[in-house]
């Protein structure tokens, strides 16, 4: 049996908590559903940018672009 590291378990717990919080927010104010979806999409774009940009810049330096 494979044991999971604390970081994996913590990340899984964080995703689960965010899912529950998102569900609660949408059910609390159903008229603002599009606003919550837009906010979630914006946060995902920011996270993706912060995660991908440093790698892309490092690869561009290596390729001397």
N, CA, C and O atoms as a Tripos MOL2 file, in Angstrom:
@<TRIPOS>MOLECULE
protein
  260   259    65     0     0
PROTEIN
NO_CHARGES

@<TRIPOS>ATOM
      1 N           0.8390   -1.1770    0.0000 N.3       1 UNK1
      2 CA          0.0000    0.0000    0.0000 C.3       1 UNK1
      3 C           0.8830    1.2390    0.0000 C.2       1 UNK1
      4 O           1.8730    1.3000    0.7290 O.2       1 UNK1
      5 N           0.5300    2.2180   -0.8090 N.am      2 UNK2
      6 CA          1.3090    3.4440   -0.9220 C.3       2 UNK2
      7 C           0.8340    4.4550    0.1140 C.2       2 UNK2
      8 O          -0.3680    4.6630    0.2850 O.2       2 UNK2
      9 N           1.7790    5.0770    0.8000 N.am      3 UNK3
     10 CA          1.4150    6.1220    1.7480 C.3       3 UNK3
     11 C           1.5260    7.4680    1.0530 C.2       3 UNK3
     12 O           2.4310    7.6970    0.2510 O.2       3 UNK3
     13 N           0.6050    8.3420    1.3680 N.am      4 UNK4
     14 CA          0.5830    9.6750    0.7710 C.3       4 UNK4
     15 C           1.3060   10.6540    1.6810 C.2       4 UNK4
     16 O           1.2420   10.5500    2.9060 O.2       4 UNK4
     17 N           1.9920   11.6030    1.0650 N.am      5 UNK5
     18 CA          2.7160   12.5970    1.8560 C.3       5 UNK5
     19 C           1.7370   13.6100    2.4420 C.2       5 UNK5
     20 O           0.5810   13.6970    2.0270 O.2       5 UNK5
     21 N           2.2200   14.3570    3.3970 N.am      6 UNK6
     22 CA          1.3910   15.3760    4.0260 C.3       6 UNK6
     23 C           0.9650   16.4600    3.0590 C.2       6 UNK6
     24 O          -0.1360   16.9970    3.1750 O.2       6 UNK6
     25 N           1.8360   16.7930    2.0920 N.am      7 UNK7
     26 CA          1.4920   17.8260    1.1130 C.3       7 UNK7
     27 C           0.3380   17.3770    0.2260 C.2       7 UNK7
     28 O          -0.5400   18.1740   -0.1050 O.2       7 UNK7
     29 N           0.3380   16.1040   -0.1600 N.am      8 UNK8
     30 CA         -0.7430   15.5850   -1.0000 C.3       8 UNK8
     31 C          -2.0510   15.5840   -0.2230 C.2       8 UNK8
     32 O          -3.0860   16.0010   -0.7430 O.2       8 UNK8
     33 N          -2.0090   15.1250    1.0040 N.am      9 UNK9
     34 CA         -3.2170   15.1170    1.8260 C.3       9 UNK9
     35 C          -3.7020   16.5400    2.1090 C.2       9 UNK9
     36 O          -4.9040   16.8040    2.0950 O.2       9 UNK9
     37 N          -2.7700   17.4490    2.3640 N.am     10 UNK10
     38 CA         -3.1480   18.8420    2.6000 C.3      10 UNK10
     39 C          -3.7750   19.4740    1.3710 C.2      10 UNK10
     40 O          -4.7750   20.1840    1.4750 O.2      10 UNK10
     41 N          -3.1940   19.2200    0.2080 N.am     11 UNK11
     42 CA         -3.7510   19.7480   -1.0330 C.3      11 UNK11
     43 C          -5.1320   19.1920   -1.3180 C.2      11 UNK11
     44 O          -6.0260   19.9160   -1.7550 O.2      11 UNK11
     45 N          -5.2990   17.9020   -1.0680 N.am     12 UNK12
     46 CA         -6.6050   17.2750   -1.2720 C.3      12 UNK12
     47 C          -7.6350   17.8830   -0.3240 C.2      12 UNK12
     48 O          -8.7690   18.1510   -0.7210 O.2      12 UNK12
     49 N          -7.2440   18.0930    0.9020 N.am     13 UNK13
     50 CA         -8.1550   18.7180    1.8660 C.3      13 UNK13
     51 C          -8.5060   20.1430    1.4840 C.2      13 UNK13
     52 O          -9.6430   20.5790    1.6670 O.2      13 UNK13
     53 N          -7.5280   20.8710    0.9520 N.am     14 UNK14
     54 CA         -7.7690   22.2450    0.5250 C.3      14 UNK14
     55 C          -8.7440   22.3000   -0.6430 C.2      14 UNK14
     56 O          -9.6390   23.1460   -0.6670 O.2      14 UNK14
     57 N          -8.5770   21.4040   -1.6070 N.am     15 UNK15
     58 CA         -9.5040   21.3550   -2.7450 C.3      15 UNK15
     59 C         -10.9110   20.9780   -2.2700 C.2      15 UNK15
     60 O         -11.8980   21.5550   -2.7260 O.2      15 UNK15
     61 N         -10.9970   20.0240   -1.3660 N.am     16 UNK16
     62 CA        -12.2980   19.6230   -0.8430 C.3      16 UNK16
     63 C         -12.9670   20.7740   -0.0940 C.2      16 UNK16
     64 O         -14.1650   21.0040   -0.2580 O.2      16 UNK16
     65 N         -12.2100   21.4930    0.7200 N.am     17 UNK17
     66 CA        -12.7630   22.6290    1.4650 C.3      17 UNK17
     67 C         -13.2090   23.7410    0.5220 C.2      17 UNK17
     68 O         -14.2500   24.3610    0.7400 O.2      17 UNK17
     69 N         -12.4270   23.9970   -0.5250 N.am     18 UNK18
     70 CA        -12.8050   25.0320   -1.4910 C.3      18 UNK18
     71 C         -14.0720   24.6410   -2.2360 C.2      18 UNK18
     72 O         -14.8990   25.5010   -2.5370 O.2      18 UNK18
     73 N         -14.2370   23.3580   -2.5390 N.am     19 UNK19
     74 CA        -15.4430   22.8890   -3.2200 C.3      19 UNK19
     75 C         -16.6650   23.0770   -2.3360 C.2      19 UNK19
     76 O         -17.7040   23.5490   -2.7960 O.2      19 UNK19
     77 N         -16.5390   22.7080   -1.0760 N.am     20 UNK20
     78 CA        -17.6540   22.8780   -0.1390 C.3      20 UNK20
     79 C         -17.9690   24.3560    0.0480 C.2      20 UNK20
     80 O         -19.1390   24.7360    0.0800 O.2      20 UNK20
     81 N         -16.9490   25.1930    0.1720 N.am     21 UNK21
     82 CA        -17.1740   26.6350    0.3420 C.3      21 UNK21
     83 C         -17.8450   27.2240   -0.8920 C.2      21 UNK21
     84 O         -18.7410   28.0600   -0.7670 O.2      21 UNK21
     85 N         -17.4250   26.8020   -2.0800 N.am     22 UNK22
     86 CA        -18.0450   27.2960   -3.3110 C.3      22 UNK22
     87 C         -19.4960   26.8930   -3.4150 C.2      22 UNK22
     88 O         -20.3390   27.6890   -3.8280 O.2      22 UNK22
     89 N         -19.7930   25.6610   -3.0430 N.am     23 UNK23
     90 CA        -21.1800   25.1950   -3.0530 C.3      23 UNK23
     91 C         -22.0190   25.9970   -2.0790 C.2      23 UNK23
     92 O         -23.1500   26.3700   -2.3910 O.2      23 UNK23
     93 N         -21.4800   26.2630   -0.9150 N.am     24 UNK24
     94 CA        -22.2090   27.0330    0.0910 C.3      24 UNK24
     95 C         -22.4780   28.4510   -0.4120 C.2      24 UNK24
     96 O         -23.5800   28.9700   -0.2350 O.2      24 UNK24
     97 N         -21.4790   29.0820   -1.0390 N.am     25 UNK25
     98 CA        -21.6650   30.4420   -1.5350 C.3      25 UNK25
     99 C         -22.7370   30.5110   -2.6170 C.2      25 UNK25
    100 O         -23.5470   31.4380   -2.6310 O.2      25 UNK25
    101 N         -22.7470   29.5340   -3.5240 N.am     26 UNK26
    102 CA        -23.7340   29.5420   -4.6070 C.3      26 UNK26
    103 C         -25.1290   29.3030   -4.0580 C.2      26 UNK26
    104 O         -26.0830   29.9380   -4.5080 O.2      26 UNK26
    105 N         -25.2650   28.4180   -3.1110 N.am     27 UNK27
    106 CA        -26.5910   28.1460   -2.5410 C.3      27 UNK27
    107 C         -27.0750   29.3030   -1.6700 C.2      27 UNK27
    108 O         -28.2780   29.5200   -1.5320 O.2      27 UNK27
    109 N         -26.1410   30.0370   -1.0860 N.am     28 UNK28
    110 CA        -26.5110   31.1420   -0.2020 C.3      28 UNK28
    111 C         -27.1350   32.2870   -0.9850 C.2      28 UNK28
    112 O         -28.1110   32.8870   -0.5340 O.2      28 UNK28
    113 N         -26.5890   32.5930   -2.1420 N.am     29 UNK29
    114 CA        -27.1020   33.6800   -2.9790 C.3      29 UNK29
    115 C         -27.2120   33.1970   -4.4180 C.2      29 UNK29
    116 O         -26.3250   33.4580   -5.2310 O.2      29 UNK29
    117 N         -28.2920   32.4960   -4.7370 N.am     30 UNK30
    118 CA        -28.4010   31.9110   -6.0780 C.3      30 UNK30
    119 C         -28.4960   32.9500   -7.1920 C.2      30 UNK30
    120 O         -28.1900   32.6300   -8.3400 O.2      30 UNK30
    121 N         -28.9050   34.1740   -6.8950 N.am     31 UNK31
    122 CA        -29.0140   35.2080   -7.9190 C.3      31 UNK31
    123 C         -27.6630   35.6970   -8.4050 C.2      31 UNK31
    124 O         -27.5730   36.3190   -9.4640 O.2      31 UNK31
    125 N         -26.6200   35.4270   -7.6520 N.am     32 UNK32
    126 CA        -25.2740   35.9030   -8.0040 C.3      32 UNK32
    127 C         -24.3920   34.7660   -8.5060 C.2      32 UNK32
    128 O         -23.1690   34.8310   -8.3870 O.2      32 UNK32
    129 N         -25.0010   33.7310   -9.0630 N.am     33 UNK33
    130 CA        -24.2520   32.5580   -9.5030 C.3      33 UNK33
    131 C         -23.1940   32.9170  -10.5410 C.2      33 UNK33
    132 O         -22.0640   32.4360  -10.4540 O.2      33 UNK33
    133 N         -23.5370   33.7540  -11.5240 N.am     34 UNK34
    134 CA        -22.5630   34.1210  -12.5520 C.3      34 UNK34
    135 C         -21.3840   34.8840  -11.9570 C.2      34 UNK34
    136 O         -20.2470   34.7190  -12.3970 O.2      34 UNK34
    137 N         -21.6530   35.7100  -10.9660 N.am     35 UNK35
    138 CA        -20.5720   36.4610  -10.3260 C.3      35 UNK35
    139 C         -19.5840   35.5180   -9.6350 C.2      35 UNK35
    140 O         -18.3710   35.7090   -9.7240 O.2      35 UNK35
    141 N         -20.1060   34.5060   -8.9520 N.am     36 UNK36
    142 CA        -19.2300   33.5610   -8.2700 C.3      36 UNK36
    143 C         -18.4300   32.7450   -9.2760 C.2      36 UNK36
    144 O         -17.2510   32.4690   -9.0550 O.2      36 UNK36
    145 N         -19.0680   32.3550  -10.3890 N.am     37 UNK37
    146 CA        -18.3400   31.6050  -11.4170 C.3      37 UNK37
    147 C         -17.2530   32.4700  -12.0420 C.2      37 UNK37
    148 O         -16.1540   31.9840  -12.3090 O.2      37 UNK37
    149 N         -17.5440   33.7410  -12.2770 N.am     38 UNK38
    150 CA        -16.5490   34.6430  -12.8430 C.3      38 UNK38
    151 C         -15.3810   34.8360  -11.8730 C.2      38 UNK38
    152 O         -14.2230   34.8650  -12.2890 O.2      38 UNK38
    153 N         -15.6830   34.9640  -10.6030 N.am     39 UNK39
    154 CA        -14.6290   35.1200   -9.6000 C.3      39 UNK39
    155 C         -13.7560   33.8620   -9.5430 C.2      39 UNK39
    156 O         -12.5320   33.9570   -9.4550 O.2      39 UNK39
    157 N         -14.3820   32.6980   -9.5940 N.am     40 UNK40
    158 CA        -13.6230   31.4480   -9.5680 C.3      40 UNK40
    159 C         -12.7420   31.3240  -10.8110 C.2      40 UNK40
    160 O         -11.5940   30.8880  -10.7190 O.2      40 UNK40
    161 N         -13.2750   31.7050  -11.9690 N.am     41 UNK41
    162 CA        -12.4860   31.6420  -13.2000 C.3      41 UNK41
    163 C         -11.2950   32.5970  -13.1280 C.2      41 UNK41
    164 O         -10.1950   32.2580  -13.5660 O.2      41 UNK41
    165 N         -11.5140   33.7820  -12.5780 N.am     42 UNK42
    166 CA        -10.4180   34.7360  -12.4300 C.3      42 UNK42
    167 C          -9.3320   34.2220  -11.5110 C.2      42 UNK42
    168 O          -8.1450   34.3740  -11.7980 O.2      42 UNK42
    169 N          -9.7290   33.6170  -10.4160 N.am     43 UNK43
    170 CA         -8.7430   33.0560   -9.4820 C.3      43 UNK43
    171 C          -7.9530   31.9360  -10.1470 C.2      43 UNK43
    172 O          -6.7380   31.8430   -9.9720 O.2      43 UNK43
    173 N          -8.6380   31.0830  -10.9110 N.am     44 UNK44
    174 CA         -7.9250   30.0020  -11.6040 C.3      44 UNK44
    175 C          -6.9410   30.5510  -12.6300 C.2      44 UNK44
    176 O          -5.8460   30.0090  -12.7830 O.2      44 UNK44
    177 N          -7.3120   31.6100  -13.3320 N.am     45 UNK45
    178 CA         -6.3880   32.2230  -14.2940 C.3      45 UNK45
    179 C          -5.1630   32.7990  -13.6030 C.2      45 UNK45
    180 O          -4.0440   32.6660  -14.0980 O.2      45 UNK45
    181 N          -5.3740   33.4320  -12.4690 N.am     46 UNK46
    182 CA         -4.2540   34.0020  -11.7150 C.3      46 UNK46
    183 C          -3.3220   32.8940  -11.2360 C.2      46 UNK46
    184 O          -2.1020   33.0090  -11.3500 O.2      46 UNK46
    185 N          -3.9030   31.8180  -10.6980 N.am     47 UNK47
    186 CA         -3.0830   30.7100  -10.2140 C.3      47 UNK47
    187 C          -2.3110   30.0790  -11.3600 C.2      47 UNK47
    188 O          -1.1230   29.7890  -11.2250 O.2      47 UNK47
    189 N          -2.9780   29.8660  -12.4860 N.am     48 UNK48
    190 CA         -2.2940   29.2710  -13.6410 C.3      48 UNK48
    191 C          -1.1670   30.1750  -14.1200 C.2      48 UNK48
    192 O          -0.0840   29.6920  -14.4530 O.2      48 UNK48
    193 N          -1.4090   31.4720  -14.1580 N.am     49 UNK49
    194 CA         -0.3680   32.4080  -14.5840 C.3      49 UNK49
    195 C           0.8180   32.4120  -13.6420 C.2      49 UNK49
    196 O           1.9650   32.4110  -14.0870 O.2      49 UNK49
    197 N           0.5560   32.4150  -12.3530 N.am     50 UNK50
    198 CA          1.6450   32.4070  -11.3750 C.3      50 UNK50
    199 C           2.4210   31.1000  -11.4090 C.2      50 UNK50
    200 O           3.6100   31.0680  -11.0910 O.2      50 UNK50
    201 N           1.7580   30.0410  -11.7890 N.am     51 UNK51
    202 CA          2.4210   28.7410  -11.8440 C.3      51 UNK51
    203 C           3.2080   28.5590  -13.1410 C.2      51 UNK51
    204 O           4.2970   27.9840  -13.1290 O.2      51 UNK51
    205 N           2.6710   29.0410  -14.2490 N.am     52 UNK52
    206 CA          3.2770   28.7780  -15.5490 C.3      52 UNK52
    207 C           4.3000   29.8260  -15.9880 C.2      52 UNK52
    208 O           5.2840   29.4840  -16.6440 O.2      52 UNK52
    209 N           4.0860   31.0820  -15.6390 N.am     53 UNK53
    210 CA          4.9830   32.1340  -16.1210 C.3      53 UNK53
    211 C           6.4390   31.9510  -15.6980 C.2      53 UNK53
    212 O           7.3180   32.1120  -16.5450 O.2      53 UNK53
    213 N           6.7420   31.6300  -14.4650 N.am     54 UNK54
    214 CA          8.1550   31.4420  -14.1140 C.3      54 UNK54
    215 C           8.8210   30.3300  -14.9240 C.2      54 UNK54
    216 O           9.9730   30.4710  -15.3360 O.2      54 UNK54
    217 N           8.1120   29.2310  -15.1530 N.am     55 UNK55
    218 CA          8.6740   28.1470  -15.9560 C.3      55 UNK55
    219 C           8.8920   28.5910  -17.3920 C.2      55 UNK55
    220 O           9.9220   28.2810  -17.9910 O.2      55 UNK55
    221 N           7.9250   29.3170  -17.9500 N.am     56 UNK56
    222 CA          8.0570   29.7780  -19.3340 C.3      56 UNK56
    223 C           9.2250   30.7490  -19.4710 C.2      56 UNK56
    224 O           9.9740   30.6760  -20.4450 O.2      56 UNK56
    225 N           9.3890   31.6540  -18.5110 N.am     57 UNK57
    226 CA         10.4970   32.6090  -18.5720 C.3      57 UNK57
    227 C          11.8440   31.9040  -18.4420 C.2      57 UNK57
    228 O          12.8020   32.2590  -19.1300 O.2      57 UNK57
    229 N          11.9190   30.9080  -17.5610 N.am     58 UNK58
    230 CA         13.1710   30.1670  -17.3960 C.3      58 UNK58
    231 C          13.5110   29.4020  -18.6790 C.2      58 UNK58
    232 O          14.6680   29.3690  -19.0980 O.2      58 UNK58
    233 N          12.5160   28.8020  -19.2870 N.am     59 UNK59
    234 CA         12.7540   28.0770  -20.5430 C.3      59 UNK59
    235 C          13.1440   29.0430  -21.6600 C.2      59 UNK59
    236 O          13.9830   28.7110  -22.4980 O.2      59 UNK59
    237 N          12.5470   30.2310  -21.6810 N.am     60 UNK60
    238 CA         12.9040   31.2160  -22.7030 C.3      60 UNK60
    239 C          14.3510   31.6800  -22.5210 C.2      60 UNK60
    240 O          15.0560   31.8940  -23.5070 O.2      60 UNK60
    241 N          14.7960   31.8370  -21.2830 N.am     61 UNK61
    242 CA         16.1940   32.2160  -21.0380 C.3      61 UNK61
    243 C          17.1480   31.1300  -21.5150 C.2      61 UNK61
    244 O          18.1840   31.4210  -22.1140 O.2      61 UNK61
    245 N          16.7950   29.8800  -21.2460 N.am     62 UNK62
    246 CA         17.6380   28.7640  -21.6680 C.3      62 UNK62
    247 C          17.7190   28.7070  -23.1890 C.2      62 UNK62
    248 O          18.7710   28.3850  -23.7410 O.2      62 UNK62
    249 N          16.6230   29.0130  -23.8680 N.am     63 UNK63
    250 CA         16.5940   28.9780  -25.3260 C.3      63 UNK63
    251 C          17.1240   30.2820  -25.9320 C.2      63 UNK63
    252 O          17.2050   30.4160  -27.1520 O.2      63 UNK63
    253 N          17.4800   31.2330  -25.0750 N.am     64 UNK64
    254 CA         17.9880   32.5490  -25.4820 C.3      64 UNK64
    255 C          17.0190   33.2840  -26.3970 C.2      64 UNK64
    256 O          17.3990   33.8290  -27.4330 O.2      64 UNK64
    257 N          15.7780   33.2820  -25.9890 N.am     65 UNK65
    258 CA         14.7440   34.0030  -26.7470 C.3      65 UNK65
    259 C          14.5840   35.3880  -26.1500 C.2      65 UNK65
    260 O          13.7670   36.1750  -26.6270 O.2      65 UNK65
@<TRIPOS>BOND
     1     1     2 1
     2     2     3 1
     3     3     4 2
     4     3     5 am
     5     5     6 1
     6     6     7 1
     7     7     8 2
     8     7     9 am
     9     9    10 1
    10    10    11 1
    11    11    12 2
    12    11    13 am
    13    13    14 1
    14    14    15 1
    15    15    16 2
    16    15    17 am
    17    17    18 1
    18    18    19 1
    19    19    20 2
    20    19    21 am
    21    21    22 1
    22    22    23 1
    23    23    24 2
    24    23    25 am
    25    25    26 1
    26    26    27 1
    27    27    28 2
    28    27    29 am
    29    29    30 1
    30    30    31 1
    31    31    32 2
    32    31    33 am
    33    33    34 1
    34    34    35 1
    35    35    36 2
    36    35    37 am
    37    37    38 1
    38    38    39 1
    39    39    40 2
    40    39    41 am
    41    41    42 1
    42    42    43 1
    43    43    44 2
    44    43    45 am
    45    45    46 1
    46    46    47 1
    47    47    48 2
    48    47    49 am
    49    49    50 1
    50    50    51 1
    51    51    52 2
    52    51    53 am
    53    53    54 1
    54    54    55 1
    55    55    56 2
    56    55    57 am
    57    57    58 1
    58    58    59 1
    59    59    60 2
    60    59    61 am
    61    61    62 1
    62    62    63 1
    63    63    64 2
    64    63    65 am
    65    65    66 1
    66    66    67 1
    67    67    68 2
    68    67    69 am
    69    69    70 1
    70    70    71 1
    71    71    72 2
    72    71    73 am
    73    73    74 1
    74    74    75 1
    75    75    76 2
    76    75    77 am
    77    77    78 1
    78    78    79 1
    79    79    80 2
    80    79    81 am
    81    81    82 1
    82    82    83 1
    83    83    84 2
    84    83    85 am
    85    85    86 1
    86    86    87 1
    87    87    88 2
    88    87    89 am
    89    89    90 1
    90    90    91 1
    91    91    92 2
    92    91    93 am
    93    93    94 1
    94    94    95 1
    95    95    96 2
    96    95    97 am
    97    97    98 1
    98    98    99 1
    99    99   100 2
   100    99   101 am
   101   101   102 1
   102   102   103 1
   103   103   104 2
   104   103   105 am
   105   105   106 1
   106   106   107 1
   107   107   108 2
   108   107   109 am
   109   109   110 1
   110   110   111 1
   111   111   112 2
   112   111   113 am
   113   113   114 1
   114   114   115 1
   115   115   116 2
   116   115   117 am
   117   117   118 1
   118   118   119 1
   119   119   120 2
   120   119   121 am
   121   121   122 1
   122   122   123 1
   123   123   124 2
   124   123   125 am
   125   125   126 1
   126   126   127 1
   127   127   128 2
   128   127   129 am
   129   129   130 1
   130   130   131 1
   131   131   132 2
   132   131   133 am
   133   133   134 1
   134   134   135 1
   135   135   136 2
   136   135   137 am
   137   137   138 1
   138   138   139 1
   139   139   140 2
   140   139   141 am
   141   141   142 1
   142   142   143 1
   143   143   144 2
   144   143   145 am
   145   145   146 1
   146   146   147 1
   147   147   148 2
   148   147   149 am
   149   149   150 1
   150   150   151 1
   151   151   152 2
   152   151   153 am
   153   153   154 1
   154   154   155 1
   155   155   156 2
   156   155   157 am
   157   157   158 1
   158   158   159 1
   159   159   160 2
   160   159   161 am
   161   161   162 1
   162   162   163 1
   163   163   164 2
   164   163   165 am
   165   165   166 1
   166   166   167 1
   167   167   168 2
   168   167   169 am
   169   169   170 1
   170   170   171 1
   171   171   172 2
   172   171   173 am
   173   173   174 1
   174   174   175 1
   175   175   176 2
   176   175   177 am
   177   177   178 1
   178   178   179 1
   179   179   180 2
   180   179   181 am
   181   181   182 1
   182   182   183 1
   183   183   184 2
   184   183   185 am
   185   185   186 1
   186   186   187 1
   187   187   188 2
   188   187   189 am
   189   189   190 1
   190   190   191 1
   191   191   192 2
   192   191   193 am
   193   193   194 1
   194   194   195 1
   195   195   196 2
   196   195   197 am
   197   197   198 1
   198   198   199 1
   199   199   200 2
   200   199   201 am
   201   201   202 1
   202   202   203 1
   203   203   204 2
   204   203   205 am
   205   205   206 1
   206   206   207 1
   207   207   208 2
   208   207   209 am
   209   209   210 1
   210   210   211 1
   211   211   212 2
   212   211   213 am
   213   213   214 1
   214   214   215 1
   215   215   216 2
   216   215   217 am
   217   217   218 1
   218   218   219 1
   219   219   220 2
   220   219   221 am
   221   221   222 1
   222   222   223 1
   223   223   224 2
   224   223   225 am
   225   225   226 1
   226   226   227 1
   227   227   228 2
   228   227   229 am
   229   229   230 1
   230   230   231 1
   231   231   232 2
   232   231   233 am
   233   233   234 1
   234   234   235 1
   235   235   236 2
   236   235   237 am
   237   237   238 1
   238   238   239 1
   239   239   240 2
   240   239   241 am
   241   241   242 1
   242   242   243 1
   243   243   244 2
   244   243   245 am
   245   245   246 1
   246   246   247 1
   247   247   248 2
   248   247   249 am
   249   249   250 1
   250   250   251 1
   251   251   252 2
   252   251   253 am
   253   253   254 1
   254   254   255 1
   255   255   256 2
   256   255   257 am
   257   257   258 1
   258   258   259 1
   259   259   260 2
@<TRIPOS>SUBSTRUCTURE
     1 UNK1         2 RESIDUE 1 A UNK
     2 UNK2         6 RESIDUE 1 A UNK
     3 UNK3        10 RESIDUE 1 A UNK
     4 UNK4        14 RESIDUE 1 A UNK
     5 UNK5        18 RESIDUE 1 A UNK
     6 UNK6        22 RESIDUE 1 A UNK
     7 UNK7        26 RESIDUE 1 A UNK
     8 UNK8        30 RESIDUE 1 A UNK
     9 UNK9        34 RESIDUE 1 A UNK
    10 UNK10       38 RESIDUE 1 A UNK
    11 UNK11       42 RESIDUE 1 A UNK
    12 UNK12       46 RESIDUE 1 A UNK
    13 UNK13       50 RESIDUE 1 A UNK
    14 UNK14       54 RESIDUE 1 A UNK
    15 UNK15       58 RESIDUE 1 A UNK
    16 UNK16       62 RESIDUE 1 A UNK
    17 UNK17       66 RESIDUE 1 A UNK
    18 UNK18       70 RESIDUE 1 A UNK
    19 UNK19       74 RESIDUE 1 A UNK
    20 UNK20       78 RESIDUE 1 A UNK
    21 UNK21       82 RESIDUE 1 A UNK
    22 UNK22       86 RESIDUE 1 A UNK
    23 UNK23       90 RESIDUE 1 A UNK
    24 UNK24       94 RESIDUE 1 A UNK
    25 UNK25       98 RESIDUE 1 A UNK
    26 UNK26      102 RESIDUE 1 A UNK
    27 UNK27      106 RESIDUE 1 A UNK
    28 UNK28      110 RESIDUE 1 A UNK
    29 UNK29      114 RESIDUE 1 A UNK
    30 UNK30      118 RESIDUE 1 A UNK
    31 UNK31      122 RESIDUE 1 A UNK
    32 UNK32      126 RESIDUE 1 A UNK
    33 UNK33      130 RESIDUE 1 A UNK
    34 UNK34      134 RESIDUE 1 A UNK
    35 UNK35      138 RESIDUE 1 A UNK
    36 UNK36      142 RESIDUE 1 A UNK
    37 UNK37      146 RESIDUE 1 A UNK
    38 UNK38      150 RESIDUE 1 A UNK
    39 UNK39      154 RESIDUE 1 A UNK
    40 UNK40      158 RESIDUE 1 A UNK
    41 UNK41      162 RESIDUE 1 A UNK
    42 UNK42      166 RESIDUE 1 A UNK
    43 UNK43      170 RESIDUE 1 A UNK
    44 UNK44      174 RESIDUE 1 A UNK
    45 UNK45      178 RESIDUE 1 A UNK
    46 UNK46      182 RESIDUE 1 A UNK
    47 UNK47      186 RESIDUE 1 A UNK
    48 UNK48      190 RESIDUE 1 A UNK
    49 UNK49      194 RESIDUE 1 A UNK
    50 UNK50      198 RESIDUE 1 A UNK
    51 UNK51      202 RESIDUE 1 A UNK
    52 UNK52      206 RESIDUE 1 A UNK
    53 UNK53      210 RESIDUE 1 A UNK
    54 UNK54      214 RESIDUE 1 A UNK
    55 UNK55      218 RESIDUE 1 A UNK
    56 UNK56      222 RESIDUE 1 A UNK
    57 UNK57      226 RESIDUE 1 A UNK
    58 UNK58      230 RESIDUE 1 A UNK
    59 UNK59      234 RESIDUE 1 A UNK
    60 UNK60      238 RESIDUE 1 A UNK
    61 UNK61      242 RESIDUE 1 A UNK
    62 UNK62      246 RESIDUE 1 A UNK
    63 UNK63      250 RESIDUE 1 A UNK
    64 UNK64      254 RESIDUE 1 A UNK
    65 UNK65      258 RESIDUE 1 A UNK
